[in-house]
Amino acid sequence: MNEDKINSDVIPAINNILKKMCILLKLLDPVVEKIRFLKNLQLNDEDGIFEKISTIFGDIVVESS
């Protein structure tokens, strides 16, 4: 590949991919925060409430499929 081809095709393509990855990461950020929150609830769950909730949701998922 010559330098002109790299400058005109490859670099803009890589730049476009990086922009799309940044957008995807911004969209996933709230999801990651919710997962961290739920993980923290699970770790601090002394009464077993998280276990009961996840069992209820698991039953709903099984019944709906």
MOPAC internal coordinates of N, CA, C and O (Angstrom, degrees):
PM7 1SCF
backbone

  N    0.0000 0     0.00 0     0.00 0    0    0    0
  C    1.4502 1     0.00 0     0.00 0    1    0    0
  C    1.5220 1   109.42 1     0.00 0    2    1    0
  O    1.2310 1   121.35 1   -45.63 1    3    2    1
  N    1.2934 1   115.03 1   134.37 1    3    2    1
  C    1.4598 1   117.33 1   176.94 1    5    3    2
  C    1.5265 1   110.50 1   -87.88 1    6    5    3
  O    1.2310 1   121.65 1   -12.34 1    7    6    5
  N    1.3047 1   114.45 1   167.66 1    7    6    5
  C    1.4624 1   120.30 1  -174.31 1    9    7    6
  C    1.5292 1   112.75 1   -64.17 1   10    9    7
  O    1.2310 1   119.83 1   144.26 1   11   10    9
  N    1.3227 1   117.93 1   -35.74 1   11   10    9
  C    1.4667 1   120.87 1   178.92 1   13   11   10
  C    1.5187 1   111.58 1   -64.29 1   14   13   11
  O    1.2310 1   120.76 1   139.38 1   15   14   13
  N    1.3302 1   116.15 1   -40.62 1   15   14   13
  C    1.4679 1   121.10 1   179.36 1   17   15   14
  C    1.5286 1   110.13 1   -64.47 1   18   17   15
  O    1.2310 1   120.84 1   137.82 1   19   18   17
  N    1.3273 1   116.00 1   -42.18 1   19   18   17
  C    1.4661 1   120.37 1   179.05 1   21   19   18
  C    1.5250 1   110.00 1   -63.22 1   22   21   19
  O    1.2310 1   120.39 1   133.25 1   23   22   21
  N    1.3243 1   116.87 1   -46.75 1   23   22   21
  C    1.4710 1   120.59 1  -178.15 1   25   23   22
  C    1.5207 1   112.55 1   -66.65 1   26   25   23
  O    1.2310 1   120.16 1   146.36 1   27   26   25
  N    1.3285 1   117.31 1   -33.64 1   27   26   25
  C    1.4645 1   119.17 1  -175.04 1   29   27   26
  C    1.5253 1   113.43 1   -90.16 1   30   29   27
  O    1.2310 1   119.44 1   153.66 1   31   30   29
  N    1.3238 1   118.68 1   -26.34 1   31   30   29
  C    1.4687 1   120.81 1  -174.92 1   33   31   30
  C    1.5256 1   113.99 1  -116.95 1   34   33   31
  O    1.2310 1   120.54 1   127.55 1   35   34   33
  N    1.3101 1   116.58 1   -52.45 1   35   34   33
  C    1.4655 1   120.46 1  -170.88 1   37   35   34
  C    1.5233 1   112.06 1   -71.34 1   38   37   35
  O    1.2310 1   120.00 1   131.18 1   39   38   37
  N    1.3094 1   117.60 1   -48.82 1   39   38   37
  C    1.4674 1   120.26 1  -177.10 1   41   39   38
  C    1.5293 1   111.86 1   -63.53 1   42   41   39
  O    1.2310 1   118.47 1   134.46 1   43   42   41
  N    1.3434 1   120.53 1   -45.54 1   43   42   41
  C    1.4745 1   118.88 1   175.85 1   45   43   42
  C    1.5355 1   112.87 1   -62.29 1   46   45   43
  O    1.2310 1   120.20 1   145.36 1   47   46   45
  N    1.3296 1   117.23 1   -34.64 1   47   46   45
  C    1.4644 1   119.79 1   178.62 1   49   47   46
  C    1.5237 1   110.60 1   -65.94 1   50   49   47
  O    1.2310 1   120.48 1   136.24 1   51   50   49
  N    1.3278 1   116.68 1   -43.76 1   51   50   49
  C    1.4698 1   120.56 1   177.92 1   53   51   50
  C    1.5237 1   109.99 1   -64.06 1   54   53   51
  O    1.2310 1   120.16 1   138.70 1   55   54   53
  N    1.3176 1   117.31 1   -41.30 1   55   54   53
  C    1.4590 1   121.93 1   178.37 1   57   55   54
  C    1.5287 1   110.93 1   -60.87 1   58   57   55
  O    1.2310 1   120.32 1   137.59 1   59   58   57
  N    1.3168 1   117.00 1   -42.41 1   59   58   57
  C    1.4618 1   122.00 1   178.57 1   61   59   58
  C    1.5280 1   110.98 1   -63.35 1   62   61   59
  O    1.2310 1   120.56 1   136.57 1   63   62   61
  N    1.3250 1   116.54 1   -43.43 1   63   62   61
  C    1.4712 1   120.91 1   178.53 1   65   63   62
  C    1.5227 1   110.23 1   -62.03 1   66   65   63
  O    1.2310 1   120.13 1   136.21 1   67   66   65
  N    1.3268 1   117.36 1   -43.79 1   67   66   65
  C    1.4640 1   120.80 1   179.81 1   69   67   66
  C    1.5256 1   111.75 1   -63.83 1   70   69   67
  O    1.2310 1   119.96 1   140.64 1   71   70   69
  N    1.3253 1   117.68 1   -39.36 1   71   70   69
  C    1.4714 1   120.85 1   176.81 1   73   71   70
  C    1.5269 1   110.86 1   -61.75 1   74   73   71
  O    1.2310 1   120.80 1   136.65 1   75   74   73
  N    1.3395 1   116.08 1   -43.35 1   75   74   73
  C    1.4683 1   119.62 1   179.73 1   77   75   74
  C    1.5190 1   111.40 1   -66.48 1   78   77   75
  O    1.2310 1   120.17 1   143.95 1   79   78   77
  N    1.3322 1   117.28 1   -36.05 1   79   78   77
  C    1.4631 1   120.52 1   177.57 1   81   79   78
  C    1.5259 1   110.74 1   -65.78 1   82   81   79
  O    1.2310 1   120.24 1   141.52 1   83   82   81
  N    1.3374 1   117.15 1   -38.48 1   83   82   81
  C    1.4678 1   120.64 1   177.49 1   85   83   82
  C    1.5227 1   111.02 1   -63.69 1   86   85   83
  O    1.2310 1   120.41 1   137.61 1   87   86   85
  N    1.3215 1   116.82 1   -42.39 1   87   86   85
  C    1.4675 1   121.02 1   177.72 1   89   87   86
  C    1.5245 1   109.90 1   -61.75 1   90   89   87
  O    1.2310 1   120.33 1   135.87 1   91   90   89
  N    1.3241 1   116.97 1   -44.13 1   91   90   89
  C    1.4632 1   121.36 1   179.39 1   93   91   90
  C    1.5246 1   111.14 1   -62.09 1   94   93   91
  O    1.2310 1   120.27 1   137.33 1   95   94   93
  N    1.3225 1   117.09 1   -42.67 1   95   94   93
  C    1.4623 1   120.38 1   178.55 1   97   95   94
  C    1.5256 1   111.42 1   -63.29 1   98   97   95
  O    1.2310 1   120.12 1   141.24 1   99   98   97
  N    1.3359 1   117.37 1   -38.76 1   99   98   97
  C    1.4664 1   120.66 1   177.69 1  101   99   98
  C    1.5265 1   110.66 1   -65.00 1  102  101   99
  O    1.2310 1   120.45 1   142.99 1  103  102  101
  N    1.3220 1   116.74 1   -37.01 1  103  102  101
  C    1.4656 1   120.06 1   178.55 1  105  103  102
  C    1.5218 1   111.51 1   -70.61 1  106  105  103
  O    1.2310 1   120.40 1   146.30 1  107  106  105
  N    1.3286 1   116.84 1   -33.70 1  107  106  105
  C    1.4622 1   120.54 1  -177.50 1  109  107  106
  C    1.5271 1   113.08 1   -81.29 1  110  109  107
  O    1.2310 1   119.73 1   164.00 1  111  110  109
  N    1.3191 1   118.13 1   -16.00 1  111  110  109
  C    1.4562 1   121.40 1  -176.33 1  113  111  110
  C    1.5322 1   113.16 1   -56.20 1  114  113  111
  O    1.2310 1   118.61 1   132.67 1  115  114  113
  N    1.3464 1   120.25 1   -47.33 1  115  114  113
  C    1.4698 1   119.19 1   177.87 1  117  115  114
  C    1.5311 1   112.55 1   -62.55 1  118  117  115
  O    1.2310 1   120.49 1   145.68 1  119  118  117
  N    1.3161 1   116.67 1   -34.32 1  119  118  117
  C    1.4681 1   120.44 1   179.32 1  121  119  118
  C    1.5214 1   109.83 1   -65.68 1  122  121  119
  O    1.2310 1   120.70 1   136.12 1  123  122  121
  N    1.3246 1   116.27 1   -43.88 1  123  122  121
  C    1.4634 1   120.90 1   179.34 1  125  123  122
  C    1.5240 1   110.21 1   -63.05 1  126  125  123
  O    1.2310 1   120.18 1   138.61 1  127  126  125
  N    1.3259 1   117.26 1   -41.39 1  127  126  125
  C    1.4653 1   120.82 1   178.34 1  129  127  126
  C    1.5311 1   111.22 1   -61.35 1  130  129  127
  O    1.2310 1   120.10 1   138.22 1  131  130  129
  N    1.3302 1   117.42 1   -41.78 1  131  130  129
  C    1.4650 1   120.35 1   178.86 1  133  131  130
  C    1.5207 1   111.14 1   -66.18 1  134  133  131
  O    1.2310 1   120.49 1   141.49 1  135  134  133
  N    1.3218 1   116.68 1   -38.51 1  135  134  133
  C    1.4668 1   119.97 1   177.85 1  137  135  134
  C    1.5227 1   109.90 1   -64.12 1  138  137  135
  O    1.2310 1   120.37 1   137.23 1  139  138  137
  N    1.3378 1   116.90 1   -42.77 1  139  138  137
  C    1.4716 1   120.04 1   177.61 1  141  139  138
  C    1.5281 1   110.68 1   -62.17 1  142  141  139
  O    1.2310 1   120.38 1   138.20 1  143  142  141
  N    1.3267 1   116.88 1   -41.80 1  143  142  141
  C    1.4604 1   121.11 1   179.46 1  145  143  142
  C    1.5266 1   110.49 1   -61.73 1  146  145  143
  O    1.2310 1   120.49 1   133.40 1  147  146  145
  N    1.3383 1   116.66 1   -46.60 1  147  146  145
  C    1.4642 1   120.23 1   179.78 1  149  147  146
  C    1.5214 1   111.41 1   -65.58 1  150  149  147
  O    1.2310 1   120.42 1   142.69 1  151  150  149
  N    1.3216 1   116.80 1   -37.31 1  151  150  149
  C    1.4641 1   120.94 1   178.11 1  153  151  150
  C    1.5218 1   109.52 1   -63.85 1  154  153  151
  O    1.2310 1   120.57 1   138.84 1  155  154  153
  N    1.3269 1   116.51 1   -41.16 1  155  154  153
  C    1.4576 1   121.12 1   178.18 1  157  155  154
  C    1.5240 1   110.59 1   -64.62 1  158  157  155
  O    1.2310 1   120.27 1   138.43 1  159  158  157
  N    1.3327 1   117.09 1   -41.57 1  159  158  157
  C    1.4648 1   120.13 1   176.15 1  161  159  158
  C    1.5195 1   110.62 1   -59.83 1  162  161  159
  O    1.2310 1   121.06 1   137.79 1  163  162  161
  N    1.3160 1   115.58 1   -42.21 1  163  162  161
  C    1.4579 1   120.14 1  -178.19 1  165  163  162
  C    1.5270 1   110.26 1   -64.60 1  166  165  163
  O    1.2310 1   120.25 1   139.53 1  167  166  165
  N    1.3323 1   117.13 1   -40.47 1  167  166  165
  C    1.4602 1   120.55 1  -178.86 1  169  167  166
  C    1.5257 1   111.74 1   -69.52 1  170  169  167
  O    1.2310 1   120.29 1   148.12 1  171  170  169
  N    1.3370 1   117.05 1   -31.88 1  171  170  169
  C    1.4665 1   121.10 1  -178.23 1  173  171  170
  C    1.5261 1   112.92 1   -98.71 1  174  173  171
  O    1.2310 1   120.16 1  -163.34 1  175  174  173
  N    1.3013 1   117.30 1    16.66 1  175  174  173
  C    1.4644 1   121.80 1  -174.23 1  177  175  174
  C    1.5263 1   110.17 1   -87.11 1  178  177  175
  O    1.2310 1   121.39 1   -88.14 1  179  178  177
  N    1.3292 1   114.94 1    91.86 1  179  178  177
  C    1.4598 1   119.32 1  -179.18 1  181  179  178
  C    1.5255 1   112.10 1   -83.29 1  182  181  179
  O    1.2310 1   120.28 1   152.99 1  183  182  181
  N    1.3289 1   117.08 1   -27.01 1  183  182  181
  C    1.4652 1   120.79 1  -176.41 1  185  183  182
  C    1.5181 1   113.04 1   -91.39 1  186  185  183
  O    1.2310 1   119.93 1   173.86 1  187  186  185
  N    1.3132 1   117.73 1    -6.14 1  187  186  185
  C    1.4542 1   120.54 1  -179.08 1  189  187  186
  C    1.5152 1   113.70 1    79.53 1  190  189  187
  O    1.2310 1   120.15 1  -164.96 1  191  190  189
  N    1.3415 1   117.33 1    15.04 1  191  190  189
  C    1.4695 1   120.60 1  -178.25 1  193  191  190
  C    1.5199 1   110.71 1   -65.75 1  194  193  191
  O    1.2310 1   120.55 1   137.59 1  195  194  193
  N    1.3272 1   116.55 1   -42.41 1  195  194  193
  C    1.4673 1   119.31 1  -179.65 1  197  195  194
  C    1.5224 1   110.06 1   -61.66 1  198  197  195
  O    1.2310 1   120.84 1   140.42 1  199  198  197
  N    1.3017 1   115.99 1   -39.58 1  199  198  197
  C    1.4732 1   120.58 1   178.49 1  201  199  198
  C    1.5291 1   110.30 1   -61.80 1  202  201  199
  O    1.2310 1   120.21 1   136.94 1  203  202  201
  N    1.3343 1   117.20 1   -43.06 1  203  202  201
  C    1.4619 1   120.74 1   179.54 1  205  203  202
  C    1.5276 1   111.38 1   -65.48 1  206  205  203
  O    1.2310 1   120.49 1   136.56 1  207  206  205
  N    1.3365 1   116.66 1   -43.44 1  207  206  205
  C    1.4675 1   120.53 1   179.74 1  209  207  206
  C    1.5144 1   110.48 1   -62.79 1  210  209  207
  O    1.2310 1   120.20 1   133.67 1  211  210  209
  N    1.3365 1   117.23 1   -46.33 1  211  210  209
  C    1.4641 1   119.57 1  -178.66 1  213  211  210
  C    1.5256 1   110.59 1   -65.90 1  214  213  211
  O    1.2310 1   119.71 1   148.08 1  215  214  213
  N    1.3265 1   118.16 1   -31.92 1  215  214  213
  C    1.4668 1   120.72 1   176.35 1  217  215  214
  C    1.5258 1   110.28 1   -67.24 1  218  217  215
  O    1.2310 1   120.23 1   137.15 1  219  218  217
  N    1.3342 1   117.17 1   -42.85 1  219  218  217
  C    1.4676 1   120.89 1   178.48 1  221  219  218
  C    1.5212 1   110.10 1   -61.17 1  222  221  219
  O    1.2310 1   120.47 1   132.26 1  223  222  221
  N    1.3485 1   116.70 1   -47.74 1  223  222  221
  C    1.4611 1   119.72 1   179.27 1  225  223  222
  C    1.5186 1   111.05 1   -64.93 1  226  225  223
  O    1.2310 1   120.35 1   144.39 1  227  226  225
  N    1.3175 1   116.94 1   -35.61 1  227  226  225
  C    1.4620 1   119.96 1   177.27 1  229  227  226
  C    1.5143 1   110.84 1   -63.26 1  230  229  227
  O    1.2310 1   120.26 1   138.30 1  231  230  229
  N    1.3415 1   117.11 1   -41.70 1  231  230  229
  C    1.4663 1   121.07 1   177.88 1  233  231  230
  C    1.5237 1   110.90 1   -63.73 1  234  233  231
  O    1.2310 1   120.15 1   139.56 1  235  234  233
  N    1.3352 1   117.31 1   -40.44 1  235  234  233
  C    1.4674 1   121.00 1   179.39 1  237  235  234
  C    1.5248 1   110.13 1   -63.90 1  238  237  235
  O    1.2310 1   120.53 1   137.46 1  239  238  237
  N    1.3253 1   116.60 1   -42.54 1  239  238  237
  C    1.4667 1   120.38 1   179.89 1  241  239  238
  C    1.5202 1   110.53 1   -64.04 1  242  241  239
  O    1.2310 1   120.52 1   137.71 1  243  242  241
  N    1.3341 1   116.61 1   -42.29 1  243  242  241
  C    1.4695 1   120.32 1  -179.94 1  245  243  242
  C    1.5235 1   110.41 1   -64.95 1  246  245  243
  O    1.2310 1   120.29 1   137.14 1  247  246  245
  N    1.3440 1   117.05 1   -42.86 1  247  246  245
  C    1.4626 1   120.34 1  -178.77 1  249  247  246
  C    1.5238 1   112.13 1   -67.37 1  250  249  247
  O    1.2310 1   120.16 1   144.47 1  251  250  249
  N    1.3368 1   117.30 1   -35.53 1  251  250  249
  C    1.4610 1   119.47 1  -176.93 1  253  251  250
  C    1.5212 1   112.46 1   -77.81 1  254  253  251
  O    1.2310 1   119.84 1   160.79 1  255  254  253
  N    1.3116 1   117.92 1   -19.21 1  255  254  253
  C    1.4718 1   119.13 1  -179.57 1  257  255  254
  C    1.4869 1   110.70 1   -96.36 1  258  257  255
  O    1.2310 1   120.10 1   180.00 1  259  258  257

